[in-house]
Amino acid sequence: MKPAAVTVALDLKGLKCPLPALRTRKALAQAAAGTRLVVTCTDPMAVIDIPHLAHETGAVLETQEVEAGLLTFVLVKA
């Protein structure tokens, strides 16, 4: 049986560029493969930065949502 994936929530609301991307990069670096990161932030630049970070690090960007100024990204470390 495969163990359940670990989910880590990162609440980065209120932080401005480049902090959301830097904190997400740090969390990915510390996470084990298969870890799911749920990143929530309010910085509009994160729409560009977080997907680019996922591509750079090899993480999988599962979902990306924007609702009422709140951005939510779900990444899985490869």
mmJSON file of the N, C-alpha and C atoms, coordinates in Angstrom:
{"data_MODEL":{"atom_site":{
"group_PDB":["ATOM","ATOM","ATOM","ATOM","ATOM","ATOM","ATOM","ATOM","ATOM","ATOM","ATOM","ATOM","ATOM","ATOM","ATOM","ATOM","ATOM","ATOM","ATOM","ATOM","ATOM","ATOM","ATOM","ATOM","ATOM","ATOM","ATOM","ATOM","ATOM","ATOM","ATOM","ATOM","ATOM","ATOM","ATOM","ATOM","ATOM","ATOM","ATOM","ATOM","ATOM","ATOM","ATOM","ATOM","ATOM","ATOM","ATOM","ATOM","ATOM","ATOM","ATOM","ATOM","ATOM","ATOM","ATOM","ATOM","ATOM","ATOM","ATOM","ATOM","ATOM","ATOM","ATOM","ATOM","ATOM","ATOM","ATOM","ATOM","ATOM","ATOM","ATOM","ATOM","ATOM","ATOM","ATOM","ATOM","ATOM","ATOM","ATOM","ATOM","ATOM","ATOM","ATOM","ATOM","ATOM","ATOM","ATOM","ATOM","ATOM","ATOM","ATOM","ATOM","ATOM","ATOM","ATOM","ATOM","ATOM","ATOM","ATOM","ATOM","ATOM","ATOM","ATOM","ATOM","ATOM","ATOM","ATOM","ATOM","ATOM","ATOM","ATOM","ATOM","ATOM","ATOM","ATOM","ATOM","ATOM","ATOM","ATOM","ATOM","ATOM","ATOM","ATOM","ATOM","ATOM","ATOM","ATOM","ATOM","ATOM","ATOM","ATOM","ATOM","ATOM","ATOM","ATOM","ATOM","ATOM","ATOM","ATOM","ATOM","ATOM","ATOM","ATOM","ATOM","ATOM","ATOM","ATOM","ATOM","ATOM","ATOM","ATOM","ATOM","ATOM","ATOM","ATOM","ATOM","ATOM","ATOM","ATOM","ATOM","ATOM","ATOM","ATOM","ATOM","ATOM","ATOM","ATOM","ATOM","ATOM","ATOM","ATOM","ATOM","ATOM","ATOM","ATOM","ATOM","ATOM","ATOM","ATOM","ATOM","ATOM","ATOM","ATOM","ATOM","ATOM","ATOM","ATOM","ATOM","ATOM","ATOM","ATOM","ATOM","ATOM","ATOM","ATOM","ATOM","ATOM","ATOM","ATOM","ATOM","ATOM","ATOM","ATOM","ATOM","ATOM","ATOM","ATOM","ATOM","ATOM","ATOM","ATOM","ATOM","ATOM","ATOM","ATOM","ATOM","ATOM","ATOM","ATOM","ATOM","ATOM","ATOM","ATOM","ATOM","ATOM","ATOM","ATOM","ATOM","ATOM","ATOM","ATOM","ATOM","ATOM","ATOM"],
"id":[1,2,3,4,5,6,7,8,9,10,11,12,13,14,15,16,17,18,19,20,21,22,23,24,25,26,27,28,29,30,31,32,33,34,35,36,37,38,39,40,41,42,43,44,45,46,47,48,49,50,51,52,53,54,55,56,57,58,59,60,61,62,63,64,65,66,67,68,69,70,71,72,73,74,75,76,77,78,79,80,81,82,83,84,85,86,87,88,89,90,91,92,93,94,95,96,97,98,99,100,101,102,103,104,105,106,107,108,109,110,111,112,113,114,115,116,117,118,119,120,121,122,123,124,125,126,127,128,129,130,131,132,133,134,135,136,137,138,139,140,141,142,143,144,145,146,147,148,149,150,151,152,153,154,155,156,157,158,159,160,161,162,163,164,165,166,167,168,169,170,171,172,173,174,175,176,177,178,179,180,181,182,183,184,185,186,187,188,189,190,191,192,193,194,195,196,197,198,199,200,201,202,203,204,205,206,207,208,209,210,211,212,213,214,215,216,217,218,219,220,221,222,223,224,225,226,227,228,229,230,231,232,233,234],
"type_symbol":["N","C","C","N","C","C","N","C","C","N","C","C","N","C","C","N","C","C","N","C","C","N","C","C","N","C","C","N","C","C","N","C","C","N","C","C","N","C","C","N","C","C","N","C","C","N","C","C","N","C","C","N","C","C","N","C","C","N","C","C","N","C","C","N","C","C","N","C","C","N","C","C","N","C","C","N","C","C","N","C","C","N","C","C","N","C","C","N","C","C","N","C","C","N","C","C","N","C","C","N","C","C","N","C","C","N","C","C","N","C","C","N","C","C","N","C","C","N","C","C","N","C","C","N","C","C","N","C","C","N","C","C","N","C","C","N","C","C","N","C","C","N","C","C","N","C","C","N","C","C","N","C","C","N","C","C","N","C","C","N","C","C","N","C","C","N","C","C","N","C","C","N","C","C","N","C","C","N","C","C","N","C","C","N","C","C","N","C","C","N","C","C","N","C","C","N","C","C","N","C","C","N","C","C","N","C","C","N","C","C","N","C","C","N","C","C","N","C","C","N","C","C","N","C","C","N","C","C","N","C","C","N","C","C"],
"label_atom_id":["N","CA","C","N","CA","C","N","CA","C","N","CA","C","N","CA","C","N","CA","C","N","CA","C","N","CA","C","N","CA","C","N","CA","C","N","CA","C","N","CA","C","N","CA","C","N","CA","C","N","CA","C","N","CA","C","N","CA","C","N","CA","C","N","CA","C","N","CA","C","N","CA","C","N","CA","C","N","CA","C","N","CA","C","N","CA","C","N","CA","C","N","CA","C","N","CA","C","N","CA","C","N","CA","C","N","CA","C","N","CA","C","N","CA","C","N","CA","C","N","CA","C","N","CA","C","N","CA","C","N","CA","C","N","CA","C","N","CA","C","N","CA","C","N","CA","C","N","CA","C","N","CA","C","N","CA","C","N","CA","C","N","CA","C","N","CA","C","N","CA","C","N","CA","C","N","CA","C","N","CA","C","N","CA","C","N","CA","C","N","CA","C","N","CA","C","N","CA","C","N","CA","C","N","CA","C","N","CA","C","N","CA","C","N","CA","C","N","CA","C","N","CA","C","N","CA","C","N","CA","C","N","CA","C","N","CA","C","N","CA","C","N","CA","C","N","CA","C","N","CA","C","N","CA","C","N","CA","C","N","CA","C","N","CA","C","N","CA","C","N","CA","C"],
"label_alt_id":[null,null,null,null,null,null,null,null,null,null,null,null,null,null,null,null,null,null,null,null,null,null,null,null,null,null,null,null,null,null,null,null,null,null,null,null,null,null,null,null,null,null,null,null,null,null,null,null,null,null,null,null,null,null,null,null,null,null,null,null,null,null,null,null,null,null,null,null,null,null,null,null,null,null,null,null,null,null,null,null,null,null,null,null,null,null,null,null,null,null,null,null,null,null,null,null,null,null,null,null,null,null,null,null,null,null,null,null,null,null,null,null,null,null,null,null,null,null,null,null,null,null,null,null,null,null,null,null,null,null,null,null,null,null,null,null,null,null,null,null,null,null,null,null,null,null,null,null,null,null,null,null,null,null,null,null,null,null,null,null,null,null,null,null,null,null,null,null,null,null,null,null,null,null,null,null,null,null,null,null,null,null,null,null,null,null,null,null,null,null,null,null,null,null,null,null,null,null,null,null,null,null,null,null,null,null,null,null,null,null,null,null,null,null,null,null,null,null,null,null,null,null,null,null,null,null,null,null,null,null,null,null,null,null],
"label_comp_id":["MET","MET","MET","LYS","LYS","LYS","PRO","PRO","PRO","ALA","ALA","ALA","ALA","ALA","ALA","VAL","VAL","VAL","THR","THR","THR","VAL","VAL","VAL","ALA","ALA","ALA","LEU","LEU","LEU","ASP","ASP","ASP","LEU","LEU","LEU","LYS","LYS","LYS","GLY","GLY","GLY","LEU","LEU","LEU","LYS","LYS","LYS","CYS","CYS","CYS","PRO","PRO","PRO","LEU","LEU","LEU","PRO","PRO","PRO","ALA","ALA","ALA","LEU","LEU","LEU","ARG","ARG","ARG","THR","THR","THR","ARG","ARG","ARG","LYS","LYS","LYS","ALA","ALA","ALA","LEU","LEU","LEU","ALA","ALA","ALA","GLN","GLN","GLN","ALA","ALA","ALA","ALA","ALA","ALA","ALA","ALA","ALA","GLY","GLY","GLY","THR","THR","THR","ARG","ARG","ARG","LEU","LEU","LEU","VAL","VAL","VAL","VAL","VAL","VAL","THR","THR","THR","CYS","CYS","CYS","THR","THR","THR","ASP","ASP","ASP","PRO","PRO","PRO","MET","MET","MET","ALA","ALA","ALA","VAL","VAL","VAL","ILE","ILE","ILE","ASP","ASP","ASP","ILE","ILE","ILE","PRO","PRO","PRO","HIS","HIS","HIS","LEU","LEU","LEU","ALA","ALA","ALA","HIS","HIS","HIS","GLU","GLU","GLU","THR","THR","THR","GLY","GLY","GLY","ALA","ALA","ALA","VAL","VAL","VAL","LEU","LEU","LEU","GLU","GLU","GLU","THR","THR","THR","GLN","GLN","GLN","GLU","GLU","GLU","VAL","VAL","VAL","GLU","GLU","GLU","ALA","ALA","ALA","GLY","GLY","GLY","LEU","LEU","LEU","LEU","LEU","LEU","THR","THR","THR","PHE","PHE","PHE","VAL","VAL","VAL","LEU","LEU","LEU","VAL","VAL","VAL","LYS","LYS","LYS","ALA","ALA","ALA"],
"label_asym_id":["A","A","A","A","A","A","A","A","A","A","A","A","A","A","A","A","A","A","A","A","A","A","A","A","A","A","A","A","A","A","A","A","A","A","A","A","A","A","A","A","A","A","A","A","A","A","A","A","A","A","A","A","A","A","A","A","A","A","A","A","A","A","A","A","A","A","A","A","A","A","A","A","A","A","A","A","A","A","A","A","A","A","A","A","A","A","A","A","A","A","A","A","A","A","A","A","A","A","A","A","A","A","A","A","A","A","A","A","A","A","A","A","A","A","A","A","A","A","A","A","A","A","A","A","A","A","A","A","A","A","A","A","A","A","A","A","A","A","A","A","A","A","A","A","A","A","A","A","A","A","A","A","A","A","A","A","A","A","A","A","A","A","A","A","A","A","A","A","A","A","A","A","A","A","A","A","A","A","A","A","A","A","A","A","A","A","A","A","A","A","A","A","A","A","A","A","A","A","A","A","A","A","A","A","A","A","A","A","A","A","A","A","A","A","A","A","A","A","A","A","A","A","A","A","A","A","A","A","A","A","A","A","A","A"],
"label_entity_id":["1","1","1","1","1","1","1","1","1","1","1","1","1","1","1","1","1","1","1","1","1","1","1","1","1","1","1","1","1","1","1","1","1","1","1","1","1","1","1","1","1","1","1","1","1","1","1","1","1","1","1","1","1","1","1","1","1","1","1","1","1","1","1","1","1","1","1","1","1","1","1","1","1","1","1","1","1","1","1","1","1","1","1","1","1","1","1","1","1","1","1","1","1","1","1","1","1","1","1","1","1","1","1","1","1","1","1","1","1","1","1","1","1","1","1","1","1","1","1","1","1","1","1","1","1","1","1","1","1","1","1","1","1","1","1","1","1","1","1","1","1","1","1","1","1","1","1","1","1","1","1","1","1","1","1","1","1","1","1","1","1","1","1","1","1","1","1","1","1","1","1","1","1","1","1","1","1","1","1","1","1","1","1","1","1","1","1","1","1","1","1","1","1","1","1","1","1","1","1","1","1","1","1","1","1","1","1","1","1","1","1","1","1","1","1","1","1","1","1","1","1","1","1","1","1","1","1","1","1","1","1","1","1","1"],
"label_seq_id":[1,1,1,2,2,2,3,3,3,4,4,4,5,5,5,6,6,6,7,7,7,8,8,8,9,9,9,10,10,10,11,11,11,12,12,12,13,13,13,14,14,14,15,15,15,16,16,16,17,17,17,18,18,18,19,19,19,20,20,20,21,21,21,22,22,22,23,23,23,24,24,24,25,25,25,26,26,26,27,27,27,28,28,28,29,29,29,30,30,30,31,31,31,32,32,32,33,33,33,34,34,34,35,35,35,36,36,36,37,37,37,38,38,38,39,39,39,40,40,40,41,41,41,42,42,42,43,43,43,44,44,44,45,45,45,46,46,46,47,47,47,48,48,48,49,49,49,50,50,50,51,51,51,52,52,52,53,53,53,54,54,54,55,55,55,56,56,56,57,57,57,58,58,58,59,59,59,60,60,60,61,61,61,62,62,62,63,63,63,64,64,64,65,65,65,66,66,66,67,67,67,68,68,68,69,69,69,70,70,70,71,71,71,72,72,72,73,73,73,74,74,74,75,75,75,76,76,76,77,77,77,78,78,78],
"pdbx_PDB_ins_code":[null,null,null,null,null,null,null,null,null,null,null,null,null,null,null,null,null,null,null,null,null,null,null,null,null,null,null,null,null,null,null,null,null,null,null,null,null,null,null,null,null,null,null,null,null,null,null,null,null,null,null,null,null,null,null,null,null,null,null,null,null,null,null,null,null,null,null,null,null,null,null,null,null,null,null,null,null,null,null,null,null,null,null,null,null,null,null,null,null,null,null,null,null,null,null,null,null,null,null,null,null,null,null,null,null,null,null,null,null,null,null,null,null,null,null,null,null,null,null,null,null,null,null,null,null,null,null,null,null,null,null,null,null,null,null,null,null,null,null,null,null,null,null,null,null,null,null,null,null,null,null,null,null,null,null,null,null,null,null,null,null,null,null,null,null,null,null,null,null,null,null,null,null,null,null,null,null,null,null,null,null,null,null,null,null,null,null,null,null,null,null,null,null,null,null,null,null,null,null,null,null,null,null,null,null,null,null,null,null,null,null,null,null,null,null,null,null,null,null,null,null,null,null,null,null,null,null,null,null,null,null,null,null,null],
"Cartn_x":[0.841,0.0,0.895,0.524,1.284,0.921,1.929,1.611,0.93,0.104,-0.613,0.381,0.112,0.981,0.827,1.912,1.914,1.491,0.623,0.206,0.689,1.349,1.857,1.156,0.582,-0.086,0.86,1.024,1.834,0.905,0.737,-0.088,0.837,0.889,1.8,1.047,-0.175,-0.99,-0.313,-0.34,0.225,1.682,2.369,3.77,3.856,4.838,5.039,6.212,6.208,7.257,8.621,9.583,9.683,9.434,8.961,8.846,7.983,6.801,6.037,6.817,7.502,8.278,9.458,10.136,11.281,10.866,9.775,9.303,8.801,8.174,7.719,8.916,9.94,11.167,11.804,11.863,12.457,11.655,10.328,9.469,9.629,9.732,9.948,11.286,12.315,13.647,13.665,12.866,12.842,11.888,11.004,9.966,10.501,9.901,10.22,9.469,9.975,9.306,7.873,6.946,5.546,4.766,5.456,4.788,3.97,2.749,1.858,1.899,2.184,2.192,0.969,0.209,-0.926,-0.509,-0.259,0.255,-0.873,-1.143,-2.126,-1.41,-1.674,-1.036,-1.921,-1.524,-2.297,-1.488,-0.213,0.642,0.297,-0.162,-0.548,0.589,1.828,2.966,3.137,2.539,2.647,2.049,1.107,0.509,1.592,2.63,3.754,4.85,5.169,6.32,6.175,5.033,4.878,4.892,4.152,4.273,5.7,6.381,7.771,8.656,8.453,9.204,8.966,7.724,7.411,8.178,8.175,8.89,10.394,10.961,12.395,12.811,11.974,12.338,11.884,11.07,10.565,9.319,8.795,7.559,6.383,5.341,4.139,3.14,2.694,1.655,0.315,-0.34,-1.613,-2.755,-2.886,-3.97,-3.497,-4.204,-3.945,-5.305,-5.665,-6.957,-6.784,-7.588,-7.621,-9.074,-9.32,-10.687,-10.662,-11.272,-11.385,-10.029,-9.01,-7.692,-6.86,-7.417,-6.678,-6.214,-4.915,-4.336,-3.995,-4.384,-4.094,-3.431,-2.3,-1.554,-1.366,-1.498,-1.199,-0.046,1.076,2.268,2.612,3.19,3.655,5.134,5.942,7.376,7.644,8.381,8.713,9.811],
"Cartn_y":[-1.175,0.0,1.25,2.232,3.467,4.406,5.004,5.921,7.189,7.771,8.997,10.14,10.97,12.12,13.142,13.784,14.827,16.142,16.888,18.199,19.27,20.283,21.395,22.663,23.427,24.684,25.847,26.712,27.922,29.127,29.841,31.048,32.24,32.765,33.853,35.145,35.234,36.427,37.654,38.758,40.008,40.209,39.16,39.291,39.791,40.62,41.187,40.507,40.592,40.048,40.538,39.691,38.299,37.284,37.718,36.821,35.581,35.67,34.43,33.37,33.786,32.824,32.276,33.135,32.68,31.697,31.993,31.09,29.765,29.835,28.6,27.765,28.409,27.695,26.995,27.698,27.132,25.921,26.041,24.934,23.725,23.97,22.872,22.187,22.978,22.424,21.528,21.866,21.109,19.925,19.887,18.852,17.574,16.469,15.184,15.075,14.241,14.016,13.536,14.054,13.693,14.602,15.479,16.41,17.411,17.653,18.622,19.919,21.018,22.346,23.114,23.629,24.486,25.892,26.73,28.081,29.08,29.899,30.973,32.301,33.235,34.541,35.599,36.853,37.975,38.821,38.525,39.294,38.965,39.941,39.665,39.126,39.415,38.899,37.396,36.828,35.376,34.583,35.185,34.508,34.165,34.981,34.737,33.946,34.364,33.818,32.354,31.97,30.607,29.568,29.766,28.793,28.717,29.862,29.868,29.089,29.27,28.544,27.038,26.651,25.229,24.659,25.375,24.925,24.809,25.797,25.811,24.65,24.325,23.312,21.909,21.792,20.478,20.06,20.948,20.642,20.682,19.953,19.918,20.924,21.827,22.787,22.132,21.609,20.893,21.843,22.875,23.833,25.234,26.188,27.607,28.296,28.969,29.643,31.081,31.958,33.354,33.675,34.081,34.405,35.564,36.666,37.853,38.296,38.29,38.748,37.722,36.544,35.484,34.477,34.237,33.299,32.013,30.894,29.595,28.711,28.138,27.25,25.926,24.835,23.52,22.95,22.724,22.182,20.84,19.956,18.669,18.554,18.296,18.153,16.826,16.913,15.713,14.926],
"Cartn_z":[0.0,0.0,0.0,-0.8,-0.922,0.235,0.904,2.005,1.486,2.33,1.949,1.77,0.789,0.527,1.65,1.983,2.999,2.34,3.016,2.517,3.485,2.916,3.71,3.231,4.151,3.809,4.087,3.091,3.246,3.137,4.231,4.23,4.053,2.843,2.519,2.208,2.707,2.475,3.082,2.326,2.795,2.43,1.993,1.6,0.161,-0.106,-1.445,-2.135,-3.445,-4.291,-3.808,-3.676,-4.106,-2.993,-1.819,-0.674,-0.901,-1.538,-1.737,-2.529,-3.574,-4.376,-3.572,-2.819,-2.031,-0.939,-0.269,0.802,0.215,-0.959,-1.611,-2.038,-2.593,-2.997,-1.789,-0.658,0.549,1.036,1.02,1.453,0.537,-0.771,-1.717,-1.461,-1.187,-0.949,0.287,1.288,2.539,2.493,1.506,1.433,0.789,1.168,0.547,-0.779,-1.663,-2.939,-2.688,-3.475,-3.328,-2.394,-1.693,-0.783,-1.589,-1.134,-1.788,-0.982,-1.664,-1.043,-1.5,-0.547,-0.855,-0.444,-1.439,-1.215,-1.418,-0.406,-0.545,-0.348,-1.25,-1.159,-1.806,-1.622,-2.164,-3.144,-3.315,-4.216,-5.673,-6.457,-7.841,-8.708,-8.356,-9.13,-8.972,-7.954,-7.729,-8.883,-9.606,-10.77,-11.797,-11.856,-12.757,-12.038,-10.813,-10.096,-9.686,-9.157,-8.636,-9.773,-10.872,-11.974,-12.534,-12.619,-13.096,-12.131,-10.841,-9.824,-9.949,-10.163,-10.329,-11.52,-12.625,-13.82,-13.544,-12.872,-12.551,-11.662,-10.687,-9.693,-10.07,-11.11,-11.502,-10.737,-9.916,-9.19,-10.165,-9.836,-10.664,-10.115,-10.97,-10.581,-10.887,-9.843,-10.035,-10.334,-9.507,-9.721,-9.384,-9.98,-9.738,-9.782,-8.695,-8.628,-8.152,-8.698,-8.253,-7.945,-6.699,-6.304,-5.311,-5.7,-4.849,-4.294,-5.144,-4.726,-3.987,-3.735,-3.055,-4.099,-4.138,-5.087,-4.353,-4.932,-4.323,-5.367,-5.007,-5.885,-5.165,-5.901,-5.339,-6.169,-5.495,-6.134,-5.51,-6.297,-5.796,-6.129,-5.112,-5.351,-6.053,-7.136,-7.913,-7.223],
"occupancy":[1.0,1.0,1.0,1.0,1.0,1.0,1.0,1.0,1.0,1.0,1.0,1.0,1.0,1.0,1.0,1.0,1.0,1.0,1.0,1.0,1.0,1.0,1.0,1.0,1.0,1.0,1.0,1.0,1.0,1.0,1.0,1.0,1.0,1.0,1.0,1.0,1.0,1.0,1.0,1.0,1.0,1.0,1.0,1.0,1.0,1.0,1.0,1.0,1.0,1.0,1.0,1.0,1.0,1.0,1.0,1.0,1.0,1.0,1.0,1.0,1.0,1.0,1.0,1.0,1.0,1.0,1.0,1.0,1.0,1.0,1.0,1.0,1.0,1.0,1.0,1.0,1.0,1.0,1.0,1.0,1.0,1.0,1.0,1.0,1.0,1.0,1.0,1.0,1.0,1.0,1.0,1.0,1.0,1.0,1.0,1.0,1.0,1.0,1.0,1.0,1.0,1.0,1.0,1.0,1.0,1.0,1.0,1.0,1.0,1.0,1.0,1.0,1.0,1.0,1.0,1.0,1.0,1.0,1.0,1.0,1.0,1.0,1.0,1.0,1.0,1.0,1.0,1.0,1.0,1.0,1.0,1.0,1.0,1.0,1.0,1.0,1.0,1.0,1.0,1.0,1.0,1.0,1.0,1.0,1.0,1.0,1.0,1.0,1.0,1.0,1.0,1.0,1.0,1.0,1.0,1.0,1.0,1.0,1.0,1.0,1.0,1.0,1.0,1.0,1.0,1.0,1.0,1.0,1.0,1.0,1.0,1.0,1.0,1.0,1.0,1.0,1.0,1.0,1.0,1.0,1.0,1.0,1.0,1.0,1.0,1.0,1.0,1.0,1.0,1.0,1.0,1.0,1.0,1.0,1.0,1.0,1.0,1.0,1.0,1.0,1.0,1.0,1.0,1.0,1.0,1.0,1.0,1.0,1.0,1.0,1.0,1.0,1.0,1.0,1.0,1.0,1.0,1.0,1.0,1.0,1.0,1.0,1.0,1.0,1.0,1.0,1.0,1.0,1.0,1.0,1.0,1.0,1.0,1.0],
"B_iso_or_equiv":[0.0,0.0,0.0,0.0,0.0,0.0,0.0,0.0,0.0,0.0,0.0,0.0,0.0,0.0,0.0,0.0,0.0,0.0,0.0,0.0,0.0,0.0,0.0,0.0,0.0,0.0,0.0,0.0,0.0,0.0,0.0,0.0,0.0,0.0,0.0,0.0,0.0,0.0,0.0,0.0,0.0,0.0,0.0,0.0,0.0,0.0,0.0,0.0,0.0,0.0,0.0,0.0,0.0,0.0,0.0,0.0,0.0,0.0,0.0,0.0,0.0,0.0,0.0,0.0,0.0,0.0,0.0,0.0,0.0,0.0,0.0,0.0,0.0,0.0,0.0,0.0,0.0,0.0,0.0,0.0,0.0,0.0,0.0,0.0,0.0,0.0,0.0,0.0,0.0,0.0,0.0,0.0,0.0,0.0,0.0,0.0,0.0,0.0,0.0,0.0,0.0,0.0,0.0,0.0,0.0,0.0,0.0,0.0,0.0,0.0,0.0,0.0,0.0,0.0,0.0,0.0,0.0,0.0,0.0,0.0,0.0,0.0,0.0,0.0,0.0,0.0,0.0,0.0,0.0,0.0,0.0,0.0,0.0,0.0,0.0,0.0,0.0,0.0,0.0,0.0,0.0,0.0,0.0,0.0,0.0,0.0,0.0,0.0,0.0,0.0,0.0,0.0,0.0,0.0,0.0,0.0,0.0,0.0,0.0,0.0,0.0,0.0,0.0,0.0,0.0,0.0,0.0,0.0,0.0,0.0,0.0,0.0,0.0,0.0,0.0,0.0,0.0,0.0,0.0,0.0,0.0,0.0,0.0,0.0,0.0,0.0,0.0,0.0,0.0,0.0,0.0,0.0,0.0,0.0,0.0,0.0,0.0,0.0,0.0,0.0,0.0,0.0,0.0,0.0,0.0,0.0,0.0,0.0,0.0,0.0,0.0,0.0,0.0,0.0,0.0,0.0,0.0,0.0,0.0,0.0,0.0,0.0,0.0,0.0,0.0,0.0,0.0,0.0,0.0,0.0,0.0,0.0,0.0,0.0],
"pdbx_formal_charge":[null,null,null,null,null,null,null,null,null,null,null,null,null,null,null,null,null,null,null,null,null,null,null,null,null,null,null,null,null,null,null,null,null,null,null,null,null,null,null,null,null,null,null,null,null,null,null,null,null,null,null,null,null,null,null,null,null,null,null,null,null,null,null,null,null,null,null,null,null,null,null,null,null,null,null,null,null,null,null,null,null,null,null,null,null,null,null,null,null,null,null,null,null,null,null,null,null,null,null,null,null,null,null,null,null,null,null,null,null,null,null,null,null,null,null,null,null,null,null,null,null,null,null,null,null,null,null,null,null,null,null,null,null,null,null,null,null,null,null,null,null,null,null,null,null,null,null,null,null,null,null,null,null,null,null,null,null,null,null,null,null,null,null,null,null,null,null,null,null,null,null,null,null,null,null,null,null,null,null,null,null,null,null,null,null,null,null,null,null,null,null,null,null,null,null,null,null,null,null,null,null,null,null,null,null,null,null,null,null,null,null,null,null,null,null,null,null,null,null,null,null,null,null,null,null,null,null,null,null,null,null,null,null,null],
"auth_seq_id":[1,1,1,2,2,2,3,3,3,4,4,4,5,5,5,6,6,6,7,7,7,8,8,8,9,9,9,10,10,10,11,11,11,12,12,12,13,13,13,14,14,14,15,15,15,16,16,16,17,17,17,18,18,18,19,19,19,20,20,20,21,21,21,22,22,22,23,23,23,24,24,24,25,25,25,26,26,26,27,27,27,28,28,28,29,29,29,30,30,30,31,31,31,32,32,32,33,33,33,34,34,34,35,35,35,36,36,36,37,37,37,38,38,38,39,39,39,40,40,40,41,41,41,42,42,42,43,43,43,44,44,44,45,45,45,46,46,46,47,47,47,48,48,48,49,49,49,50,50,50,51,51,51,52,52,52,53,53,53,54,54,54,55,55,55,56,56,56,57,57,57,58,58,58,59,59,59,60,60,60,61,61,61,62,62,62,63,63,63,64,64,64,65,65,65,66,66,66,67,67,67,68,68,68,69,69,69,70,70,70,71,71,71,72,72,72,73,73,73,74,74,74,75,75,75,76,76,76,77,77,77,78,78,78],
"auth_comp_id":["MET","MET","MET","LYS","LYS","LYS","PRO","PRO","PRO","ALA","ALA","ALA","ALA","ALA","ALA","VAL","VAL","VAL","THR","THR","THR","VAL","VAL","VAL","ALA","ALA","ALA","LEU","LEU","LEU","ASP","ASP","ASP","LEU","LEU","LEU","LYS","LYS","LYS","GLY","GLY","GLY","LEU","LEU","LEU","LYS","LYS","LYS","CYS","CYS","CYS","PRO","PRO","PRO","LEU","LEU","LEU","PRO","PRO","PRO","ALA","ALA","ALA","LEU","LEU","LEU","ARG","ARG","ARG","THR","THR","THR","ARG","ARG","ARG","LYS","LYS","LYS","ALA","ALA","ALA","LEU","LEU","LEU","ALA","ALA","ALA","GLN","GLN","GLN","ALA","ALA","ALA","ALA","ALA","ALA","ALA","ALA","ALA","GLY","GLY","GLY","THR","THR","THR","ARG","ARG","ARG","LEU","LEU","LEU","VAL","VAL","VAL","VAL","VAL","VAL","THR","THR","THR","CYS","CYS","CYS","THR","THR","THR","ASP","ASP","ASP","PRO","PRO","PRO","MET","MET","MET","ALA","ALA","ALA","VAL","VAL","VAL","ILE","ILE","ILE","ASP","ASP","ASP","ILE","ILE","ILE","PRO","PRO","PRO","HIS","HIS","HIS","LEU","LEU","LEU","ALA","ALA","ALA","HIS","HIS","HIS","GLU","GLU","GLU","THR","THR","THR","GLY","GLY","GLY","ALA","ALA","ALA","VAL","VAL","VAL","LEU","LEU","LEU","GLU","GLU","GLU","THR","THR","THR","GLN","GLN","GLN","GLU","GLU","GLU","VAL","VAL","VAL","GLU","GLU","GLU","ALA","ALA","ALA","GLY","GLY","GLY","LEU","LEU","LEU","LEU","LEU","LEU","THR","THR","THR","PHE","PHE","PHE","VAL","VAL","VAL","LEU","LEU","LEU","VAL","VAL","VAL","LYS","LYS","LYS","ALA","ALA","ALA"],
"auth_asym_id":["A","A","A","A","A","A","A","A","A","A","A","A","A","A","A","A","A","A","A","A","A","A","A","A","A","A","A","A","A","A","A","A","A","A","A","A","A","A","A","A","A","A","A","A","A","A","A","A","A","A","A","A","A","A","A","A","A","A","A","A","A","A","A","A","A","A","A","A","A","A","A","A","A","A","A","A","A","A","A","A","A","A","A","A","A","A","A","A","A","A","A","A","A","A","A","A","A","A","A","A","A","A","A","A","A","A","A","A","A","A","A","A","A","A","A","A","A","A","A","A","A","A","A","A","A","A","A","A","A","A","A","A","A","A","A","A","A","A","A","A","A","A","A","A","A","A","A","A","A","A","A","A","A","A","A","A","A","A","A","A","A","A","A","A","A","A","A","A","A","A","A","A","A","A","A","A","A","A","A","A","A","A","A","A","A","A","A","A","A","A","A","A","A","A","A","A","A","A","A","A","A","A","A","A","A","A","A","A","A","A","A","A","A","A","A","A","A","A","A","A","A","A","A","A","A","A","A","A","A","A","A","A","A","A"],
"auth_atom_id":["N","CA","C","N","CA","C","N","CA","C","N","CA","C","N","CA","C","N","CA","C","N","CA","C","N","CA","C","N","CA","C","N","CA","C","N","CA","C","N","CA","C","N","CA","C","N","CA","C","N","CA","C","N","CA","C","N","CA","C","N","CA","C","N","CA","C","N","CA","C","N","CA","C","N","CA","C","N","CA","C","N","CA","C","N","CA","C","N","CA","C","N","CA","C","N","CA","C","N","CA","C","N","CA","C","N","CA","C","N","CA","C","N","CA","C","N","CA","C","N","CA","C","N","CA","C","N","CA","C","N","CA","C","N","CA","C","N","CA","C","N","CA","C","N","CA","C","N","CA","C","N","CA","C","N","CA","C","N","CA","C","N","CA","C","N","CA","C","N","CA","C","N","CA","C","N","CA","C","N","CA","C","N","CA","C","N","CA","C","N","CA","C","N","CA","C","N","CA","C","N","CA","C","N","CA","C","N","CA","C","N","CA","C","N","CA","C","N","CA","C","N","CA","C","N","CA","C","N","CA","C","N","CA","C","N","CA","C","N","CA","C","N","CA","C","N","CA","C","N","CA","C","N","CA","C","N","CA","C","N","CA","C","N","CA","C","N","CA","C","N","CA","C"],
"pdbx_PDB_model_num":[1,1,1,1,1,1,1,1,1,1,1,1,1,1,1,1,1,1,1,1,1,1,1,1,1,1,1,1,1,1,1,1,1,1,1,1,1,1,1,1,1,1,1,1,1,1,1,1,1,1,1,1,1,1,1,1,1,1,1,1,1,1,1,1,1,1,1,1,1,1,1,1,1,1,1,1,1,1,1,1,1,1,1,1,1,1,1,1,1,1,1,1,1,1,1,1,1,1,1,1,1,1,1,1,1,1,1,1,1,1,1,1,1,1,1,1,1,1,1,1,1,1,1,1,1,1,1,1,1,1,1,1,1,1,1,1,1,1,1,1,1,1,1,1,1,1,1,1,1,1,1,1,1,1,1,1,1,1,1,1,1,1,1,1,1,1,1,1,1,1,1,1,1,1,1,1,1,1,1,1,1,1,1,1,1,1,1,1,1,1,1,1,1,1,1,1,1,1,1,1,1,1,1,1,1,1,1,1,1,1,1,1,1,1,1,1,1,1,1,1,1,1,1,1,1,1,1,1,1,1,1,1,1,1]
}}}
